Amino acid sequence: MARTVSLIVNSNPIELNPFVEGYVYYIAAGILNSLKDTKPIKTLDIDIDSDGLLTLTLNGDGVPVNEFVMEIVRNTLSGMVSELKGVDEAMRTLSISVKQ
């Protein structure tokens, strides 16, 4: 099965060309791999709600993160998506979904 990556920013689905899809995947995988006790990705969901709360779900299980990790991940992802075509305003919410 091929890898699929979807990205939604401020409730707007963002079209991903192959380069951007790979870039988003490797950023998301890098974030996950930097955390303790994670496993290979089958499914990964990264969500940031309008209050800035970060939720990571790996293979159906929640991944615990502290406030420092939340802040770094929020800032990294905000910087990444701010330059993408289709993102016309500052990131308020974000959803990344990876399936392999």
Backbone as JSON Lines, residues from 0, in Angstrom:
{"i":0,"aa":"M","n":[0.84,-1.18,0.0],"ca":[0.0,0.0,0.0],"c":[0.88,1.25,0.0]}
{"i":1,"aa":"A","n":[0.54,2.19,-0.8],"ca":[1.32,3.43,-0.88],"c":[1.0,4.34,0.29]}
{"i":2,"aa":"R","n":[1.94,5.17,0.62],"ca":[1.75,6.15,1.7],"c":[0.83,7.26,1.22]}
{"i":3,"aa":"T","n":[-0.09,7.69,2.09],"ca":[-0.92,8.85,1.81],"c":[-0.75,9.86,2.94]}
{"i":4,"aa":"V","n":[-0.7,11.12,2.57],"ca":[-0.55,12.2,3.54],"c":[-1.62,13.23,3.23]}
{"i":5,"aa":"S","n":[-2.35,13.65,4.25],"ca":[-3.31,14.74,4.06],"c":[-2.99,15.84,5.06]}
{"i":6,"aa":"L","n":[-3.3,17.06,4.65],"ca":[-3.03,18.25,5.47],"c":[-4.24,19.16,5.4]}
{"i":7,"aa":"I","n":[-4.72,19.56,6.57],"ca":[-5.82,20.52,6.67],"c":[-5.35,21.64,7.58]}
{"i":8,"aa":"V","n":[-5.44,22.88,7.09],"ca":[-5.04,24.05,7.87],"c":[-6.25,24.98,7.95]}
{"i":9,"aa":"N","n":[-6.62,25.36,9.16],"ca":[-7.77,26.26,9.38],"c":[-9.02,25.74,8.68]}
{"i":10,"aa":"S","n":[-9.23,24.44,8.78],"ca":[-10.38,23.74,8.19],"c":[-10.36,23.68,6.67]}
{"i":11,"aa":"N","n":[-9.26,24.07,6.04],"ca":[-9.14,24.04,4.59],"c":[-8.16,22.93,4.17]}
{"i":12,"aa":"P","n":[-8.64,21.94,3.39],"ca":[-7.71,20.93,2.88],"c":[-6.68,21.59,1.96]}
{"i":13,"aa":"I","n":[-5.43,21.23,2.12],"ca":[-4.34,21.78,1.31],"c":[-3.91,20.72,0.31]}
{"i":14,"aa":"E","n":[-3.91,21.1,-0.97],"ca":[-3.48,20.18,-2.01],"c":[-1.96,20.01,-1.91]}
{"i":15,"aa":"L","n":[-1.52,18.77,-1.94],"ca":[-0.09,18.47,-1.79],"c":[0.45,17.86,-3.07]}
{"i":16,"aa":"N","n":[1.44,18.5,-3.65],"ca":[2.13,17.87,-4.77],"c":[3.1,16.84,-4.18]}
{"i":17,"aa":"P","n":[3.7,15.99,-5.0],"ca":[4.58,14.94,-4.44],"c":[5.72,15.46,-3.57]}
{"i":18,"aa":"F","n":[6.32,16.59,-3.95],"ca":[7.41,17.14,-3.14],"c":[6.9,17.56,-1.76]}
{"i":19,"aa":"V","n":[5.81,18.32,-1.72],"ca":[5.28,18.81,-0.45],"c":[4.76,17.65,0.39]}
{"i":20,"aa":"E","n":[4.13,16.66,-0.25],"ca":[3.66,15.49,0.5],"c":[4.83,14.79,1.19]}
{"i":21,"aa":"G","n":[5.92,14.58,0.48],"ca":[7.1,13.97,1.08],"c":[7.69,14.82,2.18]}
{"i":22,"aa":"Y","n":[7.72,16.13,1.96],"ca":[8.27,17.05,2.96],"c":[7.45,17.0,4.25]}
{"i":23,"aa":"V","n":[6.12,17.08,4.12],"ca":[5.25,17.01,5.29],"c":[5.44,15.67,6.0]}
{"i":24,"aa":"Y","n":[5.52,14.59,5.24],"ca":[5.71,13.28,5.84],"c":[7.01,13.22,6.65]}
{"i":25,"aa":"Y","n":[8.11,13.67,6.06],"ca":[9.39,13.56,6.75],"c":[9.49,14.48,7.96]}
{"i":26,"aa":"I","n":[8.83,15.63,7.91],"ca":[8.78,16.48,9.1],"c":[7.99,15.77,10.2]}
{"i":27,"aa":"A","n":[6.81,15.25,9.85],"ca":[5.98,14.55,10.83],"c":[6.7,13.33,11.39]}
{"i":28,"aa":"A","n":[7.34,12.54,10.53],"ca":[8.07,11.36,10.98],"c":[9.26,11.76,11.86]}
{"i":29,"aa":"G","n":[9.94,12.84,11.51],"ca":[11.06,13.32,12.32],"c":[10.62,13.74,13.71]}
{"i":30,"aa":"I","n":[9.49,14.43,13.78],"ca":[8.94,14.82,15.08],"c":[8.68,13.57,15.9]}
{"i":31,"aa":"L","n":[8.01,12.61,15.3],"ca":[7.68,11.38,16.01],"c":[8.92,10.62,16.44]}
{"i":32,"aa":"N","n":[9.89,10.49,15.55],"ca":[11.1,9.74,15.87],"c":[11.94,10.38,16.96]}
{"i":33,"aa":"S","n":[11.76,11.68,17.17],"ca":[12.51,12.36,18.23],"c":[11.91,12.1,19.61]}
{"i":34,"aa":"L","n":[10.71,11.55,19.65],"ca":[10.05,11.28,20.92],"c":[10.41,9.88,21.41]}
{"i":35,"aa":"K","n":[10.34,9.71,22.7],"ca":[10.73,8.48,23.36],"c":[9.68,7.38,23.14]}
{"i":36,"aa":"D","n":[10.15,6.15,22.94],"ca":[9.3,4.96,22.9],"c":[8.24,4.97,21.8]}
{"i":37,"aa":"T","n":[8.59,5.5,20.62],"ca":[7.63,5.44,19.52],"c":[7.95,4.26,18.62]}
{"i":38,"aa":"K","n":[7.0,3.9,17.78],"ca":[7.12,2.74,16.91],"c":[7.06,3.18,15.46]}
{"i":39,"aa":"P","n":[7.33,2.27,14.53],"ca":[7.18,2.61,13.11],"c":[5.75,3.07,12.8]}
{"i":40,"aa":"I","n":[5.63,3.95,11.84],"ca":[4.33,4.54,11.5],"c":[3.54,3.61,10.58]}
{"i":41,"aa":"K","n":[2.35,3.25,11.04],"ca":[1.32,2.66,10.18],"c":[0.3,3.75,9.9]}
{"i":42,"aa":"T","n":[-0.16,4.38,10.99],"ca":[-1.0,5.57,10.88],"c":[-0.49,6.6,11.87]}
{"i":43,"aa":"L","n":[-0.55,7.84,11.48],"ca":[-0.13,8.94,12.34],"c":[-1.08,10.09,12.13]}
{"i":44,"aa":"D","n":[-1.59,10.63,13.23],"ca":[-2.43,11.83,13.18],"c":[-1.84,12.86,14.12]}
{"i":45,"aa":"I","n":[-1.63,14.04,13.58],"ca":[-1.16,15.18,14.37],"c":[-2.23,16.25,14.25]}
{"i":46,"aa":"D","n":[-2.78,16.66,15.38],"ca":[-3.82,17.67,15.39],"c":[-3.46,18.79,16.35]}
{"i":47,"aa":"I","n":[-3.71,20.01,15.91],"ca":[-3.57,21.18,16.77],"c":[-4.91,21.9,16.72]}
{"i":48,"aa":"D","n":[-5.54,22.06,17.9],"ca":[-6.85,22.7,17.92],"c":[-6.7,24.22,18.08]}
{"i":49,"aa":"S","n":[-7.82,24.91,18.08],"ca":[-7.8,26.37,18.12],"c":[-7.25,26.93,19.43]}
{"i":50,"aa":"D","n":[-7.16,26.1,20.46],"ca":[-6.55,26.51,21.73],"c":[-5.05,26.2,21.76]}
{"i":51,"aa":"G","n":[-4.53,25.63,20.67],"ca":[-3.12,25.29,20.59],"c":[-2.77,23.95,21.18]}
{"i":52,"aa":"L","n":[-3.78,23.15,21.55],"ca":[-3.53,21.84,22.14],"c":[-3.11,20.86,21.05]}
{"i":53,"aa":"L","n":[-1.99,20.21,21.25],"ca":[-1.43,19.25,20.3],"c":[-1.83,17.84,20.72]}
{"i":54,"aa":"T","n":[-2.32,17.06,19.76],"ca":[-2.64,15.66,19.98],"c":[-1.89,14.84,18.93]}
{"i":55,"aa":"L","n":[-1.11,13.87,19.38],"ca":[-0.41,12.94,18.5],"c":[-1.01,11.55,18.7]}
{"i":56,"aa":"T","n":[-1.39,10.91,17.6],"ca":[-1.93,9.56,17.68],"c":[-1.14,8.7,16.7]}
{"i":57,"aa":"L","n":[-0.46,7.7,17.24],"ca":[0.38,6.8,16.45],"c":[-0.22,5.4,16.48]}
{"i":58,"aa":"N","n":[-0.58,4.89,15.31],"ca":[-1.13,3.54,15.18],"c":[-2.31,3.32,16.13]}
{"i":59,"aa":"G","n":[-3.13,4.38,16.3],"ca":[-4.33,4.31,17.12],"c":[-4.13,4.63,18.59]}
{"i":60,"aa":"D","n":[-2.88,4.82,19.03],"ca":[-2.6,5.11,20.44],"c":[-2.1,6.54,20.61]}
{"i":61,"aa":"G","n":[-2.56,7.2,21.66],"ca":[-2.09,8.54,21.97],"c":[-0.62,8.53,22.37]}
{"i":62,"aa":"V","n":[0.09,9.57,21.96],"ca":[1.5,9.73,22.33],"c":[1.57,10.9,23.31]}
{"i":63,"aa":"P","n":[2.02,10.65,24.55],"ca":[2.07,11.74,25.52],"c":[3.15,12.76,25.16]}
{"i":64,"aa":"V","n":[2.8,14.04,25.32],"ca":[3.75,15.13,25.08],"c":[3.61,16.15,26.19]}
{"i":65,"aa":"N","n":[4.72,16.77,26.54],"ca":[4.67,17.81,27.55],"c":[4.54,19.18,26.88]}
{"i":66,"aa":"E","n":[4.45,20.22,27.67],"ca":[4.24,21.58,27.15],"c":[5.38,22.03,26.24]}
{"i":67,"aa":"F","n":[6.62,21.68,26.59],"ca":[7.77,22.04,25.76],"c":[7.66,21.41,24.37]}
{"i":68,"aa":"V","n":[7.33,20.13,24.32],"ca":[7.18,19.43,23.04],"c":[6.03,20.06,22.24]}
{"i":69,"aa":"M","n":[4.91,20.35,22.91],"ca":[3.79,20.99,22.22],"c":[4.21,22.29,21.55]}
{"i":70,"aa":"E","n":[4.94,23.1,22.28],"ca":[5.36,24.41,21.76],"c":[6.29,24.26,20.56]}
{"i":71,"aa":"I","n":[7.27,23.39,20.67],"ca":[8.22,23.18,19.56],"c":[7.5,22.65,18.32]}
{"i":72,"aa":"V","n":[6.63,21.67,18.51],"ca":[5.92,21.08,17.37],"c":[4.97,22.11,16.75]}
{"i":73,"aa":"R","n":[4.23,22.84,17.57],"ca":[3.34,23.89,17.03],"c":[4.11,24.89,16.2]}
{"i":74,"aa":"N","n":[5.23,25.37,16.73],"ca":[6.02,26.37,16.0],"c":[6.62,25.81,14.72]}
{"i":75,"aa":"T","n":[7.1,24.58,14.78],"ca":[7.67,23.94,13.59],"c":[6.62,23.8,12.49]}
{"i":76,"aa":"L","n":[5.46,23.26,12.86],"ca":[4.42,23.04,11.87],"c":[3.82,24.34,11.36]}
{"i":77,"aa":"S","n":[3.7,25.32,12.23],"ca":[3.2,26.63,11.8],"c":[4.13,27.25,10.77]}
{"i":78,"aa":"G","n":[5.43,27.18,11.02],"ca":[6.4,27.71,10.07],"c":[6.38,26.95,8.76]}
{"i":79,"aa":"M","n":[6.2,25.64,8.82],"ca":[6.18,24.82,7.62],"c":[4.98,25.16,6.75]}
{"i":80,"aa":"V","n":[3.8,25.23,7.33],"ca":[2.6,25.42,6.52],"c":[2.38,26.86,6.08]}
{"i":81,"aa":"S","n":[3.01,27.8,6.77],"ca":[2.76,29.22,6.46],"c":[3.14,29.58,5.03]}
{"i":82,"aa":"E","n":[4.05,28.85,4.42],"ca":[4.51,29.16,3.07],"c":[3.81,28.35,1.98]}
{"i":83,"aa":"L","n":[2.93,27.45,2.37],"ca":[2.3,26.6,1.37],"c":[1.18,27.32,0.63]}
{"i":84,"aa":"K","n":[1.05,27.0,-0.64],"ca":[-0.02,27.52,-1.47],"c":[-1.35,27.04,-0.88]}
{"i":85,"aa":"G","n":[-2.28,27.94,-0.71],"ca":[-3.58,27.6,-0.14],"c":[-3.71,27.97,1.32]}
{"i":86,"aa":"V","n":[-2.59,28.35,1.95],"ca":[-2.63,28.81,3.34],"c":[-2.53,30.34,3.3]}
{"i":87,"aa":"D","n":[-3.69,30.99,3.5],"ca":[-3.77,32.43,3.3],"c":[-3.72,33.24,4.58]}
{"i":88,"aa":"E","n":[-3.71,32.57,5.72],"ca":[-3.69,33.29,6.99],"c":[-2.92,32.47,8.01]}
{"i":89,"aa":"A","n":[-2.64,33.06,9.15],"ca":[-1.88,32.37,10.19],"c":[-2.61,31.09,10.62]}
{"i":90,"aa":"M","n":[-1.83,30.06,10.91],"ca":[-2.4,28.78,11.32],"c":[-3.11,28.91,12.66]}
{"i":91,"aa":"R","n":[-4.38,28.53,12.69],"ca":[-5.14,28.43,13.93],"c":[-5.36,26.97,14.31]}
{"i":92,"aa":"T","n":[-5.64,26.16,13.3],"ca":[-5.82,24.73,13.51],"c":[-5.06,23.98,12.42]}
{"i":93,"aa":"L","n":[-4.69,22.76,12.73],"ca":[-3.94,21.96,11.77],"c":[-4.24,20.5,12.0]}
{"i":94,"aa":"S","n":[-4.3,19.75,10.91],"ca":[-4.44,18.3,11.0],"c":[-3.58,17.67,9.92]}
{"i":95,"aa":"I","n":[-2.7,16.77,10.32],"ca":[-1.89,15.99,9.4],"c":[-2.26,14.54,9.63]}
{"i":96,"aa":"S","n":[-2.51,13.82,8.56],"ca":[-2.83,12.4,8.66],"c":[-1.93,11.64,7.7]}
{"i":97,"aa":"V","n":[-1.29,10.58,8.22],"ca":[-0.41,9.74,7.42],"c":[-0.91,8.31,7.54]}
{"i":98,"aa":"K","n":[-1.01,7.64,6.42],"ca":[-1.35,6.22,6.39],"c":[-0.35,5.51,5.51]}
{"i":99,"aa":"Q","n":[0.2,4.38,5.99],"ca":[1.16,3.6,5.21],"c":[0.69,2.17,5.08]}
